[in-house]
């Protein structure tokens, strides 16, 4: 899929939802079903990529034990 990285998360998710609805309707030929299934896999991969990138951005820095700072998940509770 050449445009996979160009699609926003919302665009990929919307197209994926449409593909799932068409697949669930069951009115496609075998070839159409296979092509749409493959497209759905690509869209799901794009969504996963976008979510992983967002997760990386949701980190915070805290002082490290040895000096400097370390990156930790935003939801990690501070001890001490």
C-alpha positions in Angstrom: 0.0 0.0 0.0 1.8 3.1 -1.1 -0.4 5.6 0.8 -0.3 3.7 4.1 2.0 6.2 5.8 0.1 9.1 4.3 -3.2 8.2 5.9 -4.0 9.7 9.2 -5.1 7.4 12.0 -8.7 8.6 11.6 -8.7 8.1 7.9 -7.3 4.6 8.2 -9.7 3.7 10.9 -12.7 5.0 9.0 -11.7 3.0 5.9 -11.1 -0.1 8.0 -14.5 0.2 9.5 -16.1 0.5 6.1 -14.1 -2.6 4.9 -15.3 -4.6 7.9 -18.9 -3.6 7.2 -18.6 -4.6 3.6 -17.0 -7.9 4.5 -19.7 -8.6 7.1 -22.4 -7.9 4.6 -21.2 -11.0 2.7 -22.2 -9.8 -0.8 -18.7 -9.7 -2.3 -17.1 -12.2 -4.6 -14.2 -14.3 -3.3 -11.7 -12.1 -5.2 -13.3 -8.9 -3.8 -13.3 -10.4 -0.3 -9.6 -11.4 -0.5 -8.6 -7.9 -1.8 -10.6 -6.1 0.8 -9.3 -8.4 3.5 -5.7 -7.6 2.4 -6.5 -3.9 2.4 -8.0 -4.2 5.9 -4.7 -5.8 7.1 -2.8 -2.9 5.7 -5.1 -0.4 7.3 -4.9 -2.2 10.7 -1.1 -2.1 10.5 -1.3 1.7 9.8 -3.6 2.2 12.8 -1.2 0.1 15.0 1.7 2.2 13.7 0.0 5.4 14.5 -1.0 4.2 18.0 2.6 3.1 18.7 3.9 6.5 17.6 1.4 8.2 19.8 2.4 6.1 22.8 6.0 7.0 22.3 5.0 10.7 22.5 3.1 10.1 25.8 6.2 9.6 27.9 7.7 11.9 30.4 11.2 12.5 31.7 12.2 12.0 35.3 15.5 12.3 37.1 17.5 9.1 36.7 19.3 7.5 39.7 22.7 7.9 38.2 22.1 11.5 37.1 20.6 12.9 34.0 17.0 11.9 33.0 15.2 8.8 31.9 12.1 8.5 29.8 9.2 6.6 31.5 5.6 5.9 30.4 3.3 8.8 31.3 1.0 6.6 33.4 3.9 5.1 35.5 3.4 6.1 39.2 6.3 7.7 41.0 7.6 5.9 44.0 9.0 7.5 47.1 
